[in-house]
Amino acid sequence: MKTLVIYDIEIDKVRVKISELCKDYGLKRIQYSAFFGELNTNRREELRQRIKKALGQTVGRIHFFPICDKDLRLVAQVMNLPEVLIDGADGEASC
Amino acid sequence: MKTLVIYDIEIDKVRVKISELCKDYGLKRIQYSAFFGELNTNRREELRQRIKKALGQTVGRIHFFPICDKDLRLVAQVMNLPEVLIDGADGEASC
């Protein structure tokens, strides 16, 4: 099932560690502190345990939202990307 | 249906405006840049349009995830709150 992981972590080093764990489990970054991808129940719980261990006593909040296919079809977004991402490098949007 | 709104916004003033819009629509903050609550389809789209207008040309990404009751029961979290939030003011956890 698709899973969304979102987090608020105060300490940079811990935040990076948690983003790396999400990548290790095949999730893709959709926002600075949000990852999304396929995880079955066991893998989701395994990731949760590893994130819990990585967080340790650091102040932070991590939520794991399973997203079923029906809900996935209703996901909406609003997005303005930086111009450098739209056209490559020089800051001029190509559209 | 329950809806999760998450956002990455570069400019503080715009970010605050978007958090205020989420509150205006009855959503509760669950992380610094994540709100959650009940929104029917019309209200969700109305909020999306208002957020789009508030974002304007600012660089940012906002996602709207509907969360059905079945998925809601499977939501998991890991959380360490600051001690001042646990016991009120003096920094000593009460548990």
N, CA and C atoms of all chains as a GROMACS GRO file, in nm:
protein
  570
    1MET      N    1   0.084  -0.120   0.000
    1MET     CA    2   0.000   0.000   0.000
    1MET      C    3   0.088   0.125   0.000
    2LYS      N    4   0.042   0.229  -0.067
    2LYS     CA    5   0.117   0.354  -0.068
    2LYS      C    6   0.118   0.415   0.073
    3THR      N    7   0.230   0.474   0.108
    3THR     CA    8   0.245   0.534   0.240
    3THR      C    9   0.308   0.672   0.228
    4LEU      N   10   0.253   0.765   0.303
    4LEU     CA   11   0.309   0.899   0.314
    4LEU      C   12   0.374   0.912   0.450
    5VAL      N   13   0.500   0.954   0.451
    5VAL     CA   14   0.570   0.978   0.578
    5VAL      C   15   0.602   1.128   0.585
    6ILE      N   16   0.557   1.191   0.691
    6ILE     CA   17   0.586   1.334   0.710
    6ILE      C   18   0.653   1.352   0.846
    7TYR      N   19   0.742   1.450   0.855
    7TYR     CA   20   0.812   1.467   0.982
    7TYR      C   21   0.850   1.612   1.010
    8ASP      N   22   0.852   1.640   1.138
    8ASP     CA   23   0.908   1.762   1.199
    8ASP      C   24   1.020   1.716   1.289
    9ILE      N   25   1.142   1.751   1.257
    9ILE     CA   26   1.255   1.711   1.341
    9ILE      C   27   1.341   1.834   1.366
   10GLU      N   28   1.374   1.859   1.491
   10GLU     CA   29   1.447   1.981   1.524
   10GLU      C   30   1.594   1.979   1.482
   11ILE      N   31   1.659   1.863   1.498
   11ILE     CA   32   1.805   1.858   1.476
   11ILE      C   33   1.836   1.810   1.334
   12ASP      N   34   1.914   1.894   1.263
   12ASP     CA   35   1.943   1.868   1.122
   12ASP      C   36   1.995   1.727   1.097
   13LYS      N   37   2.092   1.685   1.177
   13LYS     CA   38   2.157   1.555   1.154
   13LYS      C   39   2.055   1.440   1.164
   14VAL      N   40   1.966   1.451   1.260
   14VAL     CA   41   1.864   1.346   1.277
   14VAL      C   42   1.764   1.352   1.162
   15ARG      N   43   1.731   1.474   1.119
   15ARG     CA   44   1.637   1.489   1.008
   15ARG      C   45   1.693   1.426   0.880
   16VAL      N   46   1.823   1.448   0.858
   16VAL     CA   47   1.887   1.389   0.740
   16VAL      C   48   1.886   1.237   0.750
   17LYS      N   49   1.915   1.186   0.869
   17LYS     CA   50   1.917   1.041   0.889
   17LYS      C   51   1.780   0.981   0.856
   18ILE      N   52   1.675   1.050   0.898
   18ILE     CA   53   1.539   0.998   0.873
   18ILE      C   54   1.505   1.006   0.725
   19SER      N   55   1.549   1.111   0.659
   19SER     CA   56   1.524   1.118   0.514
   19SER      C   57   1.599   1.006   0.442
   20GLU      N   58   1.719   0.972   0.490
   20GLU     CA   59   1.794   0.862   0.429
   20GLU      C   60   1.725   0.728   0.451
   21LEU      N   61   1.669   0.710   0.569
   21LEU     CA   62   1.594   0.586   0.594
   21LEU      C   63   1.476   0.575   0.499
   22CYS      N   64   1.406   0.685   0.479
   22CYS     CA   65   1.291   0.683   0.386
   22CYS      C   66   1.337   0.643   0.246
   23LYS      N   67   1.449   0.701   0.203
   23LYS     CA   68   1.502   0.665   0.070
   23LYS      C   69   1.542   0.518   0.065
   24ASP      N   70   1.604   0.469   0.174
   24ASP     CA   71   1.644   0.328   0.179
   24ASP      C   72   1.525   0.234   0.160
   25TYR      N   73   1.409   0.279   0.202
   25TYR     CA   74   1.288   0.197   0.188
   25TYR      C   75   1.213   0.225   0.058
   26GLY      N   76   1.279   0.299  -0.031
   26GLY     CA   77   1.223   0.318  -0.165
   26GLY      C   78   1.124   0.432  -0.178
   27LEU      N   79   1.113   0.512  -0.072
   27LEU     CA   80   1.018   0.624  -0.080
   27LEU      C   81   1.082   0.741  -0.156
   28LYS      N   82   0.997   0.820  -0.220
   28LYS     CA   83   1.043   0.936  -0.296
   28LYS      C   84   1.005   1.064  -0.222
   29ARG      N   85   1.095   1.160  -0.226
   29ARG     CA   86   1.067   1.288  -0.160
   29ARG      C   87   0.964   1.366  -0.244
   30ILE      N   88   0.856   1.408  -0.180
   30ILE     CA   89   0.758   1.493  -0.249
   30ILE      C   90   0.756   1.634  -0.193
   31GLN      N   91   0.809   1.649  -0.070
   31GLN     CA   92   0.832   1.782  -0.013
   31GLN      C   93   0.957   1.770   0.072
   32TYR      N   94   1.003   1.883   0.126
   32TYR     CA   95   1.128   1.879   0.201
   32TYR      C   96   1.121   1.777   0.315
   33SER      N   97   1.008   1.770   0.382
   33SER     CA   98   0.993   1.677   0.495
   33SER      C   99   0.878   1.581   0.474
   34ALA      N  100   0.862   1.534   0.350
   34ALA     CA  101   0.756   1.438   0.319
   34ALA      C  102   0.803   1.341   0.211
   35PHE      N  103   0.786   1.214   0.241
   35PHE     CA  104   0.823   1.108   0.146
   35PHE      C  105   0.700   1.021   0.119
   36PHE      N  106   0.699   0.961   0.000
   36PHE     CA  107   0.582   0.885  -0.043
   36PHE      C  108   0.626   0.766  -0.126
   37GLY      N  109   0.559   0.653  -0.106
   37GLY     CA  110   0.590   0.538  -0.190
   37GLY      C  111   0.523   0.411  -0.138
   38GLU      N  112   0.557   0.300  -0.202
   38GLU     CA  113   0.495   0.172  -0.170
   38GLU      C  114   0.563   0.106  -0.050
   39LEU      N  115   0.484   0.066   0.047
   39LEU     CA  116   0.535  -0.009   0.163
   39LEU      C  117   0.426  -0.106   0.208
   40ASN      N  118   0.461  -0.232   0.218
   40ASN     CA  119   0.361  -0.322   0.277
   40ASN      C  120   0.362  -0.304   0.430
   41THR      N  121   0.268  -0.371   0.496
   41THR     CA  122   0.251  -0.351   0.641
   41THR      C  123   0.379  -0.380   0.718
   42ASN      N  124   0.447  -0.488   0.684
   42ASN     CA  125   0.569  -0.524   0.755
   42ASN      C  126   0.680  -0.421   0.734
   43ARG      N  127   0.696  -0.380   0.610
   43ARG     CA  128   0.801  -0.281   0.580
   43ARG      C  129   0.769  -0.147   0.645
   44ARG      N  130   0.642  -0.112   0.649
   44ARG     CA  131   0.604   0.016   0.712
   44ARG      C  132   0.637   0.013   0.861
   45GLU      N  133   0.606  -0.099   0.926
   45GLU     CA  134   0.636  -0.110   1.069
   45GLU      C  135   0.787  -0.116   1.093
   46GLU      N  136   0.857  -0.183   1.003
   46GLU     CA  137   1.004  -0.190   1.015
   46GLU      C  138   1.065  -0.050   1.003
   47LEU      N  139   1.017   0.027   0.905
   47LEU     CA  140   1.065   0.164   0.888
   47LEU      C  141   1.031   0.248   1.011
   48ARG      N  142   0.912   0.230   1.064
   48ARG     CA  143   0.871   0.307   1.182
   48ARG      C  144   0.967   0.277   1.299
   49GLN      N  145   1.000   0.151   1.317
   49GLN     CA  146   1.091   0.114   1.426
   49GLN      C  147   1.230   0.173   1.405
   50ARG      N  148   1.277   0.171   1.280
   50ARG     CA  149   1.410   0.226   1.253
   50ARG      C  150   1.411   0.378   1.270
   51ILE      N  151   1.303   0.442   1.231
   51ILE     CA  152   1.293   0.587   1.250
   51ILE      C  153   1.286   0.621   1.399
   52LYS      N  154   1.212   0.540   1.473
   52LYS     CA  155   1.201   0.562   1.618
   52LYS      C  156   1.338   0.554   1.684
   53LYS      N  157   1.416   0.456   1.641
   53LYS     CA  158   1.550   0.438   1.695
   53LYS      C  159   1.639   0.557   1.655
   54ALA      N  160   1.627   0.600   1.529
   54ALA     CA  161   1.708   0.713   1.481
   54ALA      C  162   1.670   0.843   1.552
   55LEU      N  163   1.544   0.858   1.583
   55LEU     CA  164   1.498   0.980   1.653
   55LEU      C  165   1.553   0.984   1.795
   56GLY      N  166   1.557   0.868   1.860
   56GLY     CA  167   1.608   0.862   1.997
   56GLY      C  168   1.530   0.957   2.086
   57GLN      N  169   1.602   1.043   2.158
   57GLN     CA  170   1.538   1.138   2.249
   57GLN      C  171   1.518   1.276   2.186
   58THR      N  172   1.552   1.288   2.057
   58THR     CA  173   1.536   1.416   1.988
   58THR      C  174   1.390   1.455   1.981
   59VAL      N  175   1.363   1.584   1.999
   59VAL     CA  176   1.226   1.631   1.984
   59VAL      C  177   1.184   1.619   1.837
   60GLY      N  178   1.070   1.560   1.814
   60GLY     CA  179   1.024   1.547   1.677
   60GLY      C  180   0.894   1.471   1.668
   61ARG      N  181   0.832   1.481   1.551
   61ARG     CA  182   0.706   1.411   1.526
   61ARG      C  183   0.712   1.351   1.386
   62ILE      N  184   0.681   1.226   1.375
   62ILE     CA  185   0.676   1.159   1.245
   62ILE      C  186   0.542   1.087   1.235
   63HIS      N  187   0.472   1.111   1.126
   63HIS     CA  188   0.345   1.043   1.100
   63HIS      C  189   0.358   0.956   0.976
   64PHE      N  190   0.291   0.841   0.982
   64PHE     CA  191   0.287   0.746   0.871
   64PHE      C  192   0.140   0.730   0.829
   65PHE      N  193   0.109   0.778   0.711
   65PHE     CA  194  -0.029   0.769   0.660
   65PHE      C  195  -0.036   0.669   0.546
   66PRO      N  196  -0.106   0.558   0.562
   66PRO     CA  197  -0.132   0.472   0.447
   66PRO      C  198  -0.234   0.542   0.357
   67ILE      N  199  -0.213   0.532   0.226
   67ILE     CA  200  -0.304   0.597   0.131
   67ILE      C  201  -0.353   0.489   0.033
   68CYS      N  202  -0.481   0.456   0.041
   68CYS     CA  203  -0.535   0.353  -0.049
   68CYS      C  204  -0.550   0.409  -0.191
   69ASP      N  205  -0.567   0.318  -0.288
   69ASP     CA  206  -0.575   0.360  -0.429
   69ASP      C  207  -0.689   0.459  -0.452
   70LYS      N  208  -0.799   0.436  -0.383
   70LYS     CA  209  -0.915   0.525  -0.402
   70LYS      C  210  -0.881   0.668  -0.356
   71ASP      N  211  -0.819   0.679  -0.240
   71ASP     CA  212  -0.778   0.811  -0.190
   71ASP      C  213  -0.671   0.873  -0.280
   72LEU      N  214  -0.584   0.788  -0.331
   72LEU     CA  215  -0.474   0.836  -0.414
   72LEU      C  216  -0.525   0.911  -0.538
   73ARG      N  217  -0.635   0.860  -0.591
   73ARG     CA  218  -0.692   0.925  -0.710
   73ARG      C  219  -0.748   1.064  -0.680
   74LEU      N  220  -0.770   1.093  -0.553
   74LEU     CA  221  -0.828   1.222  -0.514
   74LEU      C  222  -0.724   1.321  -0.461
   75VAL      N  223  -0.598   1.279  -0.461
   75VAL     CA  224  -0.493   1.371  -0.413
   75VAL      C  225  -0.487   1.493  -0.504
   76ALA      N  226  -0.476   1.609  -0.443
   76ALA     CA  227  -0.467   1.734  -0.520
   76ALA      C  228  -0.343   1.810  -0.476
   77GLN      N  229  -0.298   1.901  -0.558
   77GLN     CA  230  -0.182   1.979  -0.519
   77GLN      C  231  -0.184   2.118  -0.582
   78VAL      N  232  -0.105   2.204  -0.523
   78VAL     CA  233  -0.076   2.337  -0.578
   78VAL      C  234   0.075   2.347  -0.575
   79MET      N  235   0.135   2.388  -0.684
   79MET     CA  236   0.281   2.384  -0.690
   79MET      C  237   0.338   2.494  -0.777
   80ASN      N  238   0.436   2.567  -0.723
   80ASN     CA  239   0.520   2.657  -0.802
   80ASN      C  240   0.664   2.614  -0.779
   81LEU      N  241   0.727   2.561  -0.879
   81LEU     CA  242   0.865   2.517  -0.864
   81LEU      C  243   0.959   2.635  -0.888
   82PRO      N  244   1.078   2.629  -0.826
   82PRO     CA  245   1.177   2.734  -0.855
   82PRO      C  246   1.210   2.732  -1.003
   83GLU      N  247   1.236   2.848  -1.061
   83GLU     CA  248   1.262   2.854  -1.206
   83GLU      C  249   1.381   2.770  -1.246
   84VAL      N  250   1.482   2.763  -1.158
   84VAL     CA  251   1.600   2.684  -1.191
   84VAL      C  252   1.565   2.537  -1.212
   85LEU      N  253   1.456   2.492  -1.146
   85LEU     CA  254   1.416   2.353  -1.164
   85LEU      C  255   1.334   2.336  -1.291
   86ILE      N  256   1.272   2.444  -1.335
   86ILE     CA  257   1.186   2.431  -1.453
   86ILE      C  258   1.270   2.425  -1.581
   87ASP      N  259   1.374   2.510  -1.588
   87ASP     CA  260   1.443   2.513  -1.716
   87ASP      C  261   1.589   2.469  -1.706
   88GLY      N  262   1.630   2.424  -1.588
   88GLY     CA  263   1.764   2.367  -1.580
   88GLY      C  264   1.860   2.446  -1.494
   89ALA      N  265   1.896   2.570  -1.536
   89ALA     CA  266   1.999   2.637  -1.457
   89ALA      C  267   1.992   2.789  -1.453
   90ASP      N  268   1.943   2.853  -1.555
   90ASP     CA  269   1.971   2.997  -1.564
   90ASP      C  270   1.863   3.088  -1.506
   91GLY      N  271   1.764   3.030  -1.443
   91GLY     CA  272   1.666   3.113  -1.373
   91GLY      C  273   1.558   3.172  -1.461
   92GLU      N  274   1.558   3.141  -1.588
   92GLU     CA  275   1.451   3.188  -1.677
   92GLU      C  276   1.356   3.073  -1.705
   93ALA      N  277   1.232   3.093  -1.670
   93ALA     CA  278   1.134   2.988  -1.699
   93ALA      C  279   1.116   2.978  -1.851
   94SER      N  280   1.098   2.857  -1.898
   94SER     CA  281   1.090   2.838  -2.043
   94SER      C  282   0.947   2.846  -2.095
   95CYS      N  283   0.850   2.857  -2.003
   95CYS     CA  284   0.712   2.859  -2.052
   95CYS      C  285   0.650   2.997  -2.039
   96MET      N  286  -1.498   1.383   0.443
   96MET     CA  287  -1.382   1.294   0.453
   96MET      C  288  -1.264   1.367   0.519
   97LYS      N  289  -1.186   1.294   0.596
   97LYS     CA  290  -1.067   1.354   0.657
   97LYS      C  291  -0.966   1.392   0.548
   98THR      N  292  -0.899   1.503   0.569
   98THR     CA  293  -0.801   1.551   0.471
   98THR      C  294  -0.674   1.595   0.543
   99LEU      N  295  -0.562   1.556   0.486
   99LEU     CA  296  -0.432   1.600   0.534
   99LEU      C  297  -0.378   1.702   0.435
  100VAL      N  298  -0.339   1.818   0.485
  100VAL     CA  299  -0.277   1.921   0.401
  100VAL      C  300  -0.133   1.939   0.448
  101ILE      N  301  -0.038   1.922   0.357
  101ILE     CA  302   0.103   1.943   0.392
  101ILE      C  303   0.162   2.046   0.296
  102TYR      N  304   0.256   2.125   0.344
  102TYR     CA  305   0.311   2.227   0.257
  102TYR      C  306   0.456   2.259   0.286
  103ASP      N  307   0.524   2.296   0.180
  103ASP     CA  308   0.659   2.356   0.178
  103ASP      C  309   0.642   2.494   0.117
  104ILE      N  310   0.664   2.598   0.194
  104ILE     CA  311   0.652   2.734   0.142
  104ILE      C  312   0.775   2.812   0.182
  105GLU      N  313   0.838   2.880   0.089
  105GLU     CA  314   0.964   2.947   0.119
  105GLU      C  315   0.947   3.074   0.201
  106ILE      N  316   0.842   3.151   0.173
  106ILE     CA  317   0.829   3.283   0.235
  106ILE      C  318   0.739   3.275   0.359
  107ASP      N  319   0.796   3.320   0.472
  107ASP     CA  320   0.727   3.309   0.601
  107ASP      C  321   0.584   3.363   0.597
  108LYS      N  322   0.570   3.484   0.542
  108LYS     CA  323   0.438   3.550   0.544
  108LYS      C  324   0.334   3.466   0.469
  109VAL      N  325   0.373   3.408   0.359
  109VAL     CA  326   0.280   3.326   0.280
  109VAL      C  327   0.250   3.196   0.356
  110ARG      N  328   0.354   3.141   0.419
  110ARG     CA  329   0.334   3.017   0.496
  110ARG      C  330   0.234   3.039   0.609
  111VAL      N  331   0.248   3.153   0.677
  111VAL     CA  332   0.155   3.184   0.787
  111VAL      C  333   0.013   3.200   0.732
  112LYS      N  334   0.002   3.268   0.617
  112LYS     CA  335  -0.131   3.288   0.556
  112LYS      C  336  -0.196   3.153   0.526
  113ILE      N  337  -0.118   3.061   0.476
  113ILE     CA  338  -0.174   2.929   0.441
  113ILE      C  339  -0.211   2.850   0.566
  114SER      N  340  -0.132   2.863   0.671
  114SER     CA  341  -0.171   2.796   0.796
  114SER      C  342  -0.300   2.855   0.851
  115GLU      N  343  -0.317   2.986   0.834
  115GLU     CA  344  -0.441   3.050   0.881
  115GLU      C  345  -0.562   3.003   0.800
  116LEU      N  346  -0.542   2.987   0.671
  116LEU     CA  347  -0.652   2.935   0.587
  116LEU      C  348  -0.690   2.794   0.634
  117CYS      N  349  -0.592   2.712   0.662
  117CYS     CA  350  -0.622   2.575   0.710
  117CYS      C  351  -0.704   2.581   0.838
  118LYS      N  352  -0.664   2.669   0.929
  118LYS     CA  353  -0.739   2.684   1.055
  118LYS      C  354  -0.880   2.733   1.028
  119ASP      N  355  -0.893   2.829   0.936
  119ASP     CA  356  -1.026   2.882   0.901
  119ASP      C  357  -1.120   2.771   0.853
  120TYR      N  358  -1.063   2.669   0.794
  120TYR     CA  359  -1.145   2.558   0.743
  120TYR      C  360  -1.158   2.445   0.846
  121GLY      N  361  -1.117   2.475   0.968
  121GLY     CA  362  -1.140   2.380   1.078
  121GLY      C  363  -1.035   2.272   1.091
  122LEU      N  364  -0.925   2.284   1.017
  122LEU     CA  365  -0.821   2.182   1.029
  122LEU      C  366  -0.733   2.211   1.152
  123LYS      N  367  -0.677   2.104   1.206
  123LYS     CA  368  -0.591   2.115   1.324
  123LYS      C  369  -0.446   2.087   1.284
  124ARG      N  370  -0.358   2.164   1.342
  124ARG     CA  371  -0.215   2.145   1.314
  124ARG      C  372  -0.167   2.015   1.380
  125ILE      N  373  -0.106   1.928   1.301
  125ILE     CA  374  -0.047   1.806   1.359
  125ILE      C  375   0.106   1.809   1.350
  126GLN      N  376   0.158   1.893   1.259
  126GLN     CA  377   0.301   1.921   1.254
  126GLN      C  378   0.314   2.068   1.214
  127TYR      N  379   0.439   2.115   1.213
  127TYR     CA  380   0.457   2.257   1.182
  127TYR      C  381   0.396   2.294   1.046
  128SER      N  382   0.411   2.208   0.949
  128SER     CA  383   0.358   2.236   0.815
  128SER      C  384   0.260   2.129   0.769
  129ALA      N  385   0.179   2.081   0.862
  129ALA     CA  386   0.079   1.978   0.829
  129ALA      C  387  -0.047   2.001   0.911
  130PHE      N  388  -0.160   2.005   0.842
  130PHE     CA  389  -0.291   2.021   0.908
  130PHE      C  390  -0.380   1.904   0.869
  131PHE      N  391  -0.474   1.873   0.958
  131PHE     CA  392  -0.558   1.755   0.938
  131PHE      C  393  -0.698   1.783   0.991
  132GLY      N  394  -0.798   1.735   0.918
  132GLY     CA  395  -0.935   1.750   0.968
  132GLY      C  396  -1.038   1.714   0.864
  133GLU      N  397  -1.162   1.737   0.898
  133GLU     CA  398  -1.275   1.699   0.813
  133GLU      C  399  -1.301   1.806   0.706
  134LEU      N  400  -1.308   1.763   0.582
  134LEU     CA  401  -1.344   1.853   0.471
  134LEU      C  402  -1.422   1.773   0.368
  135ASN      N  403  -1.538   1.820   0.332
  135ASN     CA  404  -1.605   1.751   0.221
  135ASN      C  405  -1.541   1.795   0.089
  136THR      N  406  -1.584   1.731  -0.020
  136THR     CA  407  -1.519   1.756  -0.150
  136THR      C  408  -1.523   1.903  -0.188
  137ASN      N  409  -1.638   1.967  -0.170
  137ASN     CA  410  -1.650   2.109  -0.207
  137ASN      C  411  -1.560   2.198  -0.124
  138ARG      N  412  -1.558   2.174   0.007
  138ARG     CA  413  -1.475   2.256   0.096
  138ARG      C  414  -1.327   2.232   0.068
  139ARG      N  415  -1.292   2.109   0.034
  139ARG     CA  416  -1.152   2.080   0.003
  139ARG      C  417  -1.108   2.157  -0.121
  140GLU      N  418  -1.194   2.156  -0.223
  140GLU     CA  419  -1.159   2.228  -0.346
  140GLU      C  420  -1.159   2.379  -0.323
  141GLU      N  421  -1.251   2.426  -0.240
  141GLU     CA  422  -1.254   2.569  -0.207
  141GLU      C  423  -1.126   2.611  -0.136
  142LEU      N  424  -1.084   2.529  -0.040
  142LEU     CA  425  -0.959   2.558   0.032
  142LEU      C  426  -0.840   2.555  -0.065
  143ARG      N  427  -0.840   2.458  -0.155
  143ARG     CA  428  -0.730   2.449  -0.252
  143ARG      C  429  -0.722   2.576  -0.336
  144GLN      N  430  -0.837   2.625  -0.380
  144GLN     CA  431  -0.838   2.747  -0.462
  144GLN      C  432  -0.790   2.868  -0.382
  145ARG      N  433  -0.829   2.874  -0.255
  145ARG     CA  434  -0.787   2.988  -0.172
  145ARG      C  435  -0.638   2.980  -0.142
  146ILE      N  436  -0.588   2.861  -0.122
  146ILE     CA  437  -0.444   2.844  -0.099
  146ILE      C  438  -0.367   2.878  -0.225
  147LYS      N  439  -0.420   2.837  -0.339
  147LYS     CA  440  -0.354   2.868  -0.467
  147LYS      C  441  -0.342   3.019  -0.485
  148LYS      N  442  -0.450   3.089  -0.452
  148LYS     CA  443  -0.450   3.235  -0.464
  148LYS      C  444  -0.349   3.296  -0.365
  149ALA      N  445  -0.348   3.243  -0.241
  149ALA     CA  446  -0.256   3.296  -0.139
  149ALA      C  447  -0.110   3.269  -0.178
  150LEU      N  448  -0.084   3.157  -0.240
  150LEU     CA  449   0.053   3.124  -0.282
  150LEU      C  450   0.099   3.218  -0.392
  151GLY      N  451   0.009   3.251  -0.483
  151GLY     CA  452   0.046   3.341  -0.592
  151GLY      C  453   0.164   3.286  -0.669
  152GLN      N  454   0.268   3.366  -0.685
  152GLN     CA  455   0.387   3.324  -0.760
  152GLN      C  456   0.499   3.274  -0.668
  153THR      N  457   0.470   3.267  -0.537
  153THR     CA  458   0.571   3.220  -0.442
  153THR      C  459   0.607   3.075  -0.470
  154VAL      N  460   0.734   3.043  -0.455
  154VAL     CA  461   0.775   2.904  -0.471
  154VAL      C  462   0.719   2.823  -0.355
  155GLY      N  463   0.657   2.712  -0.387
  155GLY     CA  464   0.600   2.628  -0.282
  155GLY      C  465   0.527   2.509  -0.337
  156ARG      N  466   0.501   2.414  -0.249
  156ARG     CA  467   0.427   2.294  -0.284
  156ARG      C  468   0.328   2.263  -0.174
  157ILE      N  469   0.205   2.242  -0.212
  157ILE     CA  470   0.102   2.204  -0.115
  157ILE      C  471   0.032   2.080  -0.168
  158HIS      N  472   0.021   1.979  -0.084
  158HIS     CA  473  -0.051   1.856  -0.121
  158HIS      C  474  -0.173   1.840  -0.032
  159PHE      N  475  -0.280   1.788  -0.092
  159PHE     CA  476  -0.404   1.760  -0.021
  159PHE      C  477  -0.430   1.610  -0.034
  160PHE      N  478  -0.422   1.540   0.078
  160PHE     CA  479  -0.445   1.395   0.079
  160PHE      C  480  -0.576   1.364   0.150
  161PRO      N  481  -0.675   1.312   0.080
  161PRO     CA  482  -0.793   1.261   0.151
  161PRO      C  483  -0.754   1.131   0.221
  162ILE      N  484  -0.805   1.112   0.341
  162ILE     CA  485  -0.772   0.991   0.419
  162ILE      C  486  -0.904   0.925   0.461
  163CYS      N  487  -0.933   0.810   0.404
  163CYS     CA  488  -1.059   0.741   0.438
  163CYS      C  489  -1.048   0.679   0.578
  164ASP      N  490  -1.164   0.641   0.632
  164ASP     CA  491  -1.167   0.589   0.769
  164ASP      C  492  -1.080   0.464   0.785
  165LYS      N  493  -1.079   0.382   0.681
  165LYS     CA  494  -1.000   0.259   0.689
  165LYS      C  495  -0.850   0.293   0.702
  166ASP      N  496  -0.805   0.386   0.619
  166ASP     CA  497  -0.664   0.427   0.626
  166ASP      C  498  -0.633   0.496   0.758
  167LEU      N  499  -0.731   0.571   0.805
  167LEU     CA  500  -0.711   0.647   0.930
  167LEU      C  501  -0.679   0.555   1.047
  168ARG      N  502  -0.743   0.438   1.046
  168ARG     CA  503  -0.718   0.343   1.155
  168ARG      C  504  -0.576   0.286   1.152
  169LEU      N  505  -0.509   0.301   1.038
  169LEU     CA  506  -0.374   0.245   1.024
  169LEU      C  507  -0.263   0.350   1.038
  170VAL      N  508  -0.305   0.474   1.065
  170VAL     CA  509  -0.204   0.580   1.081
  170VAL      C  510  -0.116   0.548   1.203
  171ALA      N  511   0.014   0.565   1.185
  171ALA     CA  512   0.108   0.540   1.295
  171ALA      C  513   0.193   0.664   1.316
  172GLN      N  514   0.253   0.674   1.430
  172GLN     CA  515   0.339   0.789   1.455
  172GLN      C  516   0.451   0.757   1.552
  173VAL      N  517   0.551   0.842   1.549
  173VAL     CA  518   0.660   0.840   1.647
  173VAL      C  519   0.670   0.984   1.694
  174MET      N  520   0.674   1.004   1.823
  174MET     CA  521   0.668   1.142   1.872
  174MET      C  522   0.745   1.161   2.001
  175ASN      N  523   0.830   1.263   2.003
  175ASN     CA  524   0.890   1.311   2.129
  175ASN      C  525   0.856   1.459   2.140
  176LEU      N  526   0.772   1.492   2.234
  176LEU     CA  527   0.735   1.632   2.251
  176LEU      C  528   0.837   1.703   2.339
  177PRO      N  529   0.851   1.836   2.320
  177PRO     CA  530   0.938   1.910   2.411
  177PRO      C  531   0.883   1.897   2.553
  178GLU      N  532   0.971   1.890   2.651
  178GLU     CA  533   0.926   1.871   2.790
  178GLU      C  534   0.831   1.981   2.835
  179VAL      N  535   0.854   2.104   2.786
  179VAL     CA  536   0.766   2.214   2.828
  179VAL      C  537   0.622   2.189   2.784
  180LEU      N  538   0.605   2.112   2.677
  180LEU     CA  539   0.468   2.082   2.632
  180LEU      C  540   0.408   1.966   2.711
  181ILE      N  541   0.495   1.883   2.768
  181ILE     CA  542   0.444   1.767   2.840
  181ILE      C  543   0.389   1.807   2.977
  182ASP      N  544   0.464   1.894   3.048
  182ASP     CA  545   0.418   1.922   3.184
  182ASP      C  546   0.378   2.067   3.207
  183GLY      N  547   0.380   2.147   3.099
  183GLY     CA  548   0.329   2.282   3.116
  183GLY      C  549   0.433   2.390   3.104
  184ALA      N  550   0.533   2.394   3.195
  184ALA     CA  551   0.624   2.508   3.188
  184ALA      C  552   0.767   2.482   3.235
  185ASP      N  553   0.786   2.395   3.330
  185ASP     CA  554   0.917   2.398   3.396
  185ASP      C  555   1.022   2.301   3.340
  186GLY      N  556   0.989   2.235   3.232
  186GLY     CA  557   1.090   2.154   3.167
  186GLY      C  558   1.112   2.017   3.228
  187GLU      N  559   1.038   1.982   3.331
  187GLU     CA  560   1.048   1.849   3.389
  187GLU      C  561   0.929   1.765   3.344
  188ALA      N  562   0.959   1.654   3.281
  188ALA     CA  563   0.849   1.566   3.240
  188ALA      C  564   0.783   1.508   3.363
  189SER      N  565   0.652   1.493   3.357
  189SER     CA  566   0.579   1.451   3.476
  189SER      C  567   0.562   1.300   3.482
  190CYS      N  568   0.604   1.230   3.377
  190CYS     CA  569   0.581   1.085   3.378
  190CYS      C  570   0.709   1.009   3.411
   0.00000   0.00000   0.00000
